[in-house]
Amino acid sequence: MMKYSNVLDRLMSMLNKLNNDTLTFVAQQQSPQIWYDRGYFEGCIQRLVVLGYEEQLIHNHLLDKGGVVYQLPTEDRFLPWGKAFLHGMEMGEKEISEVLTENNDHRLSS
């Protein structure tokens, strides 16, 4: 089994890459995949904040102080890119919880 700190370091590295790869997602409505990927990133970030990892996210330049993340405009929720974004968010939140639970992080009491 991996040591927990190694898992968190690997998550931060993956999230940095995903963030960099999706910085221009708003301008790419023709590409639902980049919207899914950005939604996945945002879902991971939101779940990590809820679980108490805000300081690590700020330290890794993945979150500004105050925890502001992208808010999908209501009118985009039913468009292909909006659906992709929301599905990505759902999966990101779910998989972060699974990864941390599988690696025995005892802070997961939410």
N, C-alpha and C positions, 0 to 999 in steps of 0.2 A: 504494500500500500504506500502511496506517495505521502510525504510529509505535507501537512496543511499549508505551511508557508510557501512551499514550492508550487502548490496548486494555485494559491492566490497570486503569486508572481506570474505564473503562466496565464492566468485569466487577465491580469493587467496588460501583459504583452499582447494577447489576442485582441483585447478591447482597443488598445492603441492602434493596432493595424486596421481593425475594422473602422475605427473613427477616421483614420487617414484615408482609407479607401472610399469612404462615403461622404466626405465633406461637401461634395457638389450635388448631393442627391436631389435637392429642391429644384434644380434646373434640369433634371432628367426625368420628366414625367413619362417619357416613352419607355423607360426601363424599370418595370416593376421589381426586378431583382435588386437593384441598388436601393430601392425604397424598402424592400423586405430586410435587406442587410442593415440599413440604418434603423429600422424599427427594432431589429434584433439587438443592436447596440443600445438603443434607448431603453428597451426592456431590461437588459442586463444591468444597466446603470441604475434604473429605478429600483430594481430588486435589491441590488447591493446597498443602496442608500437606506432602504427599509431595514436591512439586516445589520446596519451599523458600520458600514465601510466607507462612509463619506470622506473621511480624512485620507484614506488610501487613494480614493479616486481623485481627490484634489491634488494630492502629492504627485500622482501620475499624470496630471494635466488632462484628466478625463471629465472633470466636472468643475464648474466655477463655484466659488463660495455662494451659498444660497440654493444650490441644487437645481438650477434651471435647466430643463431639458426641452426638446422640441415639442411643441403642441400642434398636432395635426388639425388644420382648420376643419370645422364641422362639415362644410360642403365637400371636402375631399374624402370623407369616410366611405362613400359608396362608389368612388371611382377606382379603377384598377390599381393605381399607385397607392391610394389610401388604404385599400383592402390589404395590399401587400405589406404596407407599413404596420398596420394593426396586427396582422398575423405574425409578423416578425417580432413585434413587442411581446405578444403573448408567449411565443416560443422562447424568447430571451429570458423573460422572467421565470418561466418554468424550468428551463435548463440550468440556470444559475442555481436555483434552489436544489435541483437534483445533484449537481456537481458538488456543491458544498455539503450536502447531506451525506452523499456517498463517501466523502472524505472526512467524516466525523467532526465537523465543526460544531461544537457544543453550544455555540451562541445562537443556533437556529431554533429558537423557542417561539417564534411568531406563528 
